[in-house]
Amino acid sequence: MTTPSDFVEDYLRESGAFVEDLDRVRTSPSGLDGDGILAVIADPRLEPVVLHALSDLMHPDDSFYFDAIYGGFHGQQAIRNWLIPTMAEISFVEFVPTAETETFRGADGRVTSSVDEWQMFANIDGERFPLPRGVSVRHYSDGWIVWNADVYDTGAFRQPGPDGETAPLPAPPRTEWDASPSDPWEDVLDNLHPDVVYHDPLFGTFEGAQAVRTWLDDVMPKIGNVRHDVIGPVLVNDTCTVREWMQVAVGADGETIPMFRGTSVHRFAAGALIYAADYFDTAELTDPAVRAASRAAGTTLTAADIARYRHGA
């Protein structure tokens, strides 16, 4: 049986012959479950070629990688040809974990999914500057990574360039999973731990049950008729629940309009919600189509509402 250490040793032995070939396709599965793949990615011996190894662990055909700023890529070759050159261009960005990796197991006890939360920092001339927080959701099957979704706020990266243009927003990802609008996941907010911490990319960070309730009671009635369609498997372990979702506006005529995607991480202590983080791209709120959908859904939320919480205005 292949171990993570075996995989790394073999990979390093072989990699000199192919590491520069961005158009190759690796067709041999790793023989590892999600735990093993995570151990491979974290192995310090692989650091010089870790992005190549990550690409090689993506399924040749049935894999999907979504990035909030670049959009979606299908298949190992497309992922490799985007991931490696792009990450080389932003080598000054560090990804610092903000929590331990959460893993989720299937009926056979093998890890089938994992979640990592992190914050980006720009390291420029020895100085570190904080950038947005983000989350990575991965799914594993038969020795491959079949799904990787990195969701974060891209607003800081969409400043106009010299020509006055900004990077276009990617199209929402489409998955093989059916949306499940009836999944009543918001009820987890009914049982808040007194010391709960809630991170929201639009409104900021709230600490304590009273602060969270005050914010939610004020804002939720103003967002209009929207729902959060679950677009992937709901991940649950003993202390954590993770959902990927699409926010959908419902117009007065019943028409549904996808607005933006996000990922929510909820952590529990003694059955109460002690930590929550919603990840989505606030830049998408500048899209005229998203604004129109929000108006059609009857939102009354204003910039002043956002500023009151985000900046204490």
C-alpha positions in Angstrom: 0.0 0.0 0.0 1.3 3.4 -1.0 2.2 5.7 1.9 2.5 9.5 1.6 6.3 9.2 2.2 6.6 6.6 -0.6 4.7 8.9 -2.9 6.9 11.9 -2.1 10.1 9.9 -2.6 9.0 8.5 -5.9 7.8 11.9 -7.1 11.0 13.6 -6.3 12.9 10.8 -8.0 10.9 11.2 -11.1 10.1 14.9 -11.2 13.4 16.1 -12.8 12.3 14.5 -16.0 8.9 16.1 -16.3 8.5 19.0 -13.9 8.9 21.7 -16.7 6.3 20.0 -19.0 3.1 21.9 -18.4 1.2 20.0 -21.0 1.7 16.5 -19.6 -1.2 14.5 -18.0 -0.5 12.1 -15.2 -2.9 9.2 -15.4 -1.7 7.0 -12.5 -3.7 7.6 -9.3 -1.8 8.3 -6.1 -3.2 5.3 -4.2 -3.9 7.7 -1.3 -7.1 8.9 0.4 -7.6 12.5 1.4 -5.5 12.2 4.5 -2.6 10.9 2.5 -2.9 13.5 -0.2 -3.0 16.2 2.5 0.2 14.7 4.0 1.9 14.8 0.6 1.0 18.4 0.0 2.3 19.4 3.4 5.6 17.5 3.1 8.4 20.0 3.3 10.5 17.9 0.9 8.1 18.8 -1.9 8.2 22.5 -1.4 10.1 23.4 -4.6 7.7 21.4 -6.7 4.5 21.4 -4.6 2.4 23.1 -7.2 3.4 20.5 -9.8 2.6 17.7 -7.4 -0.8 19.4 -6.6 -1.6 19.6 -10.3 -0.5 15.9 -10.8 -2.9 14.9 -8.0 -5.9 16.4 -9.9 -7.9 13.8 -11.8 -7.0 13.8 -15.5 -10.5 14.6 -16.7 -13.0 14.7 -13.8 -11.5 17.5 -11.7 -12.5 21.1 -11.2 -10.6 24.0 -9.7 -12.4 27.2 -8.9 -10.6 30.4 -8.0 -12.5 33.5 -7.1 -10.5 35.8 -9.3 -9.8 33.6 -12.3 -12.8 31.4 -12.5 -13.1 27.6 -13.1 -10.8 25.2 -14.8 -11.7 21.6 -15.8 -9.2 18.7 -16.0 -5.6 18.3 -14.9 -3.9 19.9 -17.9 -6.0 23.1 -17.8 -5.5 23.3 -14.1 -1.7 22.9 -14.4 -1.4 25.4 -17.2 -3.3 28.0 -15.1 -2.0 27.2 -11.6 1.7 27.0 -12.0 2.3 30.2 -14.1 -0.2 32.2 -12.1 1.3 31.3 -8.7 4.7 32.1 -10.0 3.5 35.6 -10.8 2.3 36.1 -7.2 5.2 34.4 -5.4 5.2 37.4 -3.0 1.9 36.3 -1.5 1.9 34.1 1.5 -1.0 31.9 2.6 -1.1 31.7 6.4 -3.6 29.2 8.0 -6.1 30.7 10.4 -7.3 27.3 11.7 -6.3 23.6 11.6 -7.3 21.7 8.5 -10.7 20.0 9.0 -11.3 16.6 7.4 -14.5 14.8 6.7 -14.8 11.0 6.3 -17.0 8.7 4.2 -18.9 5.6 5.4 -15.6 3.6 5.0 -13.8 5.9 7.4 -11.5 7.3 4.6 -11.1 11.1 4.2 -13.2 12.3 1.3 -13.1 16.1 1.8 -11.1 18.7 3.6 -11.4 22.4 4.4 -8.6 24.9 5.0 -9.1 28.5 6.2 -6.3 31.0 5.6 -5.3 34.6 5.2 -3.2 36.1 2.5 -0.3 38.4 3.2 1.8 40.3 0.7 5.5 40.1 1.5 7.1 43.1 -0.2 10.7 44.2 0.6 10.5 42.4 3.9 7.3 44.0 5.0 4.1 41.9 5.3 0.7 43.5 4.4 -2.6 41.7 5.3 -4.8 40.7 2.4 -8.3 39.0 2.4 -9.1 35.8 4.3 -10.1 32.8 2.3 -11.2 29.1 2.3 -10.3 26.1 0.3 -12.6 23.1 0.0 -11.3 19.9 -1.6 -12.9 16.6 -2.4 -11.0 13.3 -3.0 -11.9 10.2 -4.9 -10.0 7.0 -5.8 -6.6 8.6 -5.2 -7.3 11.9 -6.9 -8.4 15.4 -6.0 -11.6 15.9 -7.9 -12.6 19.3 -6.6 -10.8 22.4 -5.3 -12.7 25.6 -4.7 -10.8 28.7 -3.3 -13.2 31.4 -2.3 -12.1 34.8 -1.0 -12.8 38.5 -1.5 -11.2 39.7 -4.6 -12.0 43.4 -4.2 -8.5 44.2 -3.1 -7.2 42.7 -6.4 -9.6 44.4 -8.8 -8.3 48.0 -8.7 -8.2 49.7 -12.1 -4.9 49.2 -14.0 -3.1 51.8 -16.0 -5.7 51.6 -18.7 -8.5 52.1 -16.2 -9.8 48.6 -16.7 -10.4 46.1 -13.9 -10.2 42.3 -14.1 -13.5 40.9 -15.2 -15.6 38.8 -12.8 -15.6 35.0 -13.6 -18.8 33.2 -14.4 -20.3 31.3 -11.4 -19.1 27.7 -11.4 -21.4 24.9 -12.4 -21.1 21.5 -10.7 -22.5 18.0 -11.1 -24.3 18.4 -7.8 -27.9 19.5 -7.8 -28.7 22.6 -5.9 -30.7 22.0 -2.7 -32.6 25.2 -1.9 -34.7 23.5 0.8 -31.6 22.7 3.1 -32.5 24.8 6.2 -29.0 25.6 7.3 -29.6 29.1 8.7 -31.1 27.6 11.9 -27.6 26.9 13.2 -27.5 30.7 14.0 -30.3 30.2 16.6 -27.9 28.7 19.2 -25.0 31.1 19.6 -22.2 30.5 22.1 -21.8 33.6 24.4 -18.2 34.0 23.0 -19.1 33.4 19.3 -16.9 35.1 16.7 -18.5 35.7 13.2 -16.4 36.8 10.2 -18.2 38.4 7.2 -16.3 39.9 4.3 -18.8 42.7 3.7 -19.7 43.7 7.2 -16.6 42.8 9.2 -16.0 40.7 12.4 -18.5 40.4 15.3 -17.5 39.1 18.7 -20.1 37.9 21.2 -23.6 36.6 20.9 -25.3 39.9 21.4 -23.2 41.7 18.7 -23.9 38.9 16.3 -27.7 38.9 17.0 -27.9 42.7 16.8 -26.3 42.6 13.4 -28.3 39.7 12.0 -31.6 41.0 13.3 -30.9 44.4 11.6 -29.5 43.2 8.3 -31.2 39.9 7.4 -34.7 41.5 6.9 -33.2 44.0 4.5 -31.5 41.6 2.1 -34.8 40.8 0.3 -36.1 37.5 -1.0 -32.9 35.5 -1.4 -32.0 32.0 -0.7 -28.8 30.0 -0.5 -28.8 27.0 -2.7 -26.3 24.4 -1.6 -24.1 23.5 -4.6 -21.9 20.8 -3.1 -22.1 18.1 -0.4 -22.7 19.4 3.1 -19.6 18.5 5.1 -20.1 17.5 8.8 -17.8 16.2 11.4 -18.0 16.3 15.2 -17.2 20.0 15.6 -17.5 21.6 12.1 -20.0 22.0 9.3 -19.1 23.4 5.9 -21.5 24.4 3.0 -20.8 25.7 -0.4 -23.7 27.7 -1.8 -25.0 30.0 -4.4 -26.9 33.1 -3.3 -30.0 33.3 -5.6 -32.4 36.3 -5.9 -36.1 35.5 -6.2 -38.0 38.3 -8.1 -41.6 39.3 -7.5 -42.6 37.1 -10.5 -40.8 34.1 -9.0 -37.9 34.3 -11.4 -34.6 33.1 -9.8 -31.3 34.8 -10.6 -28.0 33.4 -9.4 -26.0 36.2 -7.8 -22.7 35.0 -6.3 -21.2 31.9 -4.7 -19.8 31.5 -1.3 -18.7 29.0 1.4 -19.7 29.0 5.1 -17.7 27.4 7.9 -19.4 26.8 11.2 -17.6 25.4 14.3 -19.4 24.2 17.5 -18.6 23.8 21.2 -21.0 21.8 23.4 -23.6 22.1 20.6 -23.4 25.9 20.4 -22.1 27.9 17.4 -18.7 29.4 18.6 -17.2 30.4 15.3 -18.7 31.3 11.9 -17.1 32.6 8.7 -18.8 33.4 5.4 -16.6 33.6 2.4 -17.7 35.3 -0.8 -16.5 37.9 -3.2 -17.7 41.4 -2.4 -16.5 42.5 -5.8 -19.4 40.6 -7.3 -21.7 43.1 -5.7 -20.5 45.7 -8.1 -21.8 43.7 -11.1 -24.8 45.5 -12.6 -26.5 42.2 -13.1 -26.1 41.3 -9.4 -27.3 44.7 -8.4 -30.4 44.4 -10.6 -31.1 40.9 -9.2 -30.9 42.3 -5.7 -33.3 45.1 -6.5 -35.7 42.6 -8.1 -35.6 40.6 -4.8 -36.7 43.6 -2.9 -33.5 44.5 -1.0 -33.5 47.6 1.2 -29.9 47.3 2.3 -27.9 50.5 1.7 -24.3 51.5 1.7 -24.9 53.3 5.0 -26.0 50.0 6.6 -22.8 48.4 5.5 -20.6 51.3 6.6 -22.3 51.4 10.0 -20.9 47.9 10.8 -17.8 47.7 8.7 -16.4 51.1 9.6 -18.4 52.0 12.7 -19.9 54.9 10.8 
